[in-house]
C-alpha cells in the first residue's frame, strides 16, 4: 500500500508540473496507458487470493479515479491558459476605420422585404410574425386545404419525424399560418403583413427549397374586393416606382380565398429587354382574394359578421423583376462580387416619402 501511495503522489506531482498538453499526455500514458504503471498493477490482481484481491482492487480503483480526475483538471487549466494567451494576442482594434473594400452591403432580398413593408406600413398595416415549424392545423386545415390536396403530399412539403400521437410537424409552406394565428388571437379589425421564410420540396432554375414570401390580411365588417384592388394597384405602382402600371386581375382558385384572383402587371419586351409599365405583355406577380368563410370560422370569427381580403407574393420574384436579376439561384450563392453589384448601402432605409431604392 505504501508503494501505491507513493505512486499516486508521484503521478499527481507530475501532472501538476506538466506545462503543456503534450507533457500532460505523457504523464497520462505512463500511468494509465496500456503499459502504464497503474495498469500493470491492475493486471497483477488475478494472482492474488480473493480477500487480498478485493482490498487491493478497491485501493487501485480509488487511486486510478483520483489520478484521472487530476489529469482532467490539469488539462482544463492548460486549455484555458492557451485560450487566454491566444485572445491576448488576437486583440482587434475597433477604433480603426472600416476599409471600403470590406464594407457590408444589404442583400436584395432584405432590401425588397424592407421596401414592401414600408409601402404597406404607409397604408396602415403592421408586421406580424410566426414560427417556421408549423402543425397541420395552422398550415393546412385552418386554411380550408382538404386532406387530398397535393400541397399535403411529401413530394411538395418538408415533414418532420412523426410524433407519439401520429401527428407530424412541417416546415411552413407559406406565411399564411401567421394570418391564422393573428385571427385566433386578435379581435378585428385586423390589418397585417406577414413576411418570412417558407419551404417547399422544389429545386430548379425557378424554384428553391427555401424562399421568402410576404402575405397581407385585412379583416373587418365592411372590406370588399374593391378595397383589395385599390390596395394592390397602389402597391404595384409604388414598389416598381412607375406611374400608371397596367394591372389586371384574372380569376383563379385558392382553397383559402373565394373569389380568388391572380394579379398581372403590364410590361414590354421590345429589344429583348423587360420593362415594367405600358406594353403588349403581362407578368403574373401575386395571388389574392377574399378570405373564405371556412377560414374565418376555423379561426373563431363569425363569417356572417366579418369579411376581408388576403394576398401573397414571392420576394425573390418581385426583386428579380425590379432589379433585373436574371437567375434565382444567385440569391443564395454567397458570392461577394454578386452582392457588391446588386447590394444596397447599409442604413439607407427605404421609405415611401424618401424613396425606396436609392
Secondary structure, DSSP 4 states (H G I P E B T S, - for coil): -HHHHHHHHHHHHHHHH--SHHHHHHHHHHHHSTT-HHHHHHHGGGGS-HHHHHHHHHHHHHHHHHHHHHHHHHHHHHHHHHHHHHHHHS---TTSPPPGGG--EE-HHHHHHHHHHHHHHHTT-EE----SEE-HHHHTGGGT--TT-GGGSTTTS-BPPPPTTS---EE-SSTHHHHHHHHHHSPSPEEEEEEEEEE-S--BTTB-SEEEEEEEEEEESS--HHHHHHHHHHHHHHHTT-TT--EEEEEEEETTEEEEEEEEEEEE-GGG--EESSSSEEEEEEEEEEEPHHHHHHTT--TTT-EEEEEEEEHHHHHHHHHT---GGGGGS--HHHHHHH-EETT---BTTTBS--
